[in-house]
Amino acid sequence: TKDREEIKKHDKMEQHTDISWKKLVCSSIAGGTAGISVDFVLFPIDSIKTRLQASTKDRDYTSEAKKVNKFRGFFSSMLASFP
């Protein structure tokens, strides 16, 4: 009976550590989609924030921030977000 308990305990541990390719692919796709979604929402806000922070007395990026495409550089950021 003691051996059976040890075998059951060992089997349970193997179930928790067994990672299948299907789980790995699904988790990777879910994580990548989440990263891209966050970038899609926050990228324009971050772009505006960066232009405001870069403004100086000599160069005002605030007025240019209204005219510039807010998604410029989004594709490269998206590639970095997806695993």
Secondary structure, DSSP 4 states (H G I P E B T S, - for coil): -HHHHHHHHHHHHHHHH---HHHHHHHHHHHHHHHHHHHHHHHHHHHHHHHHHH--SS---HHHHHHS-TTTTHHHHHHHH--
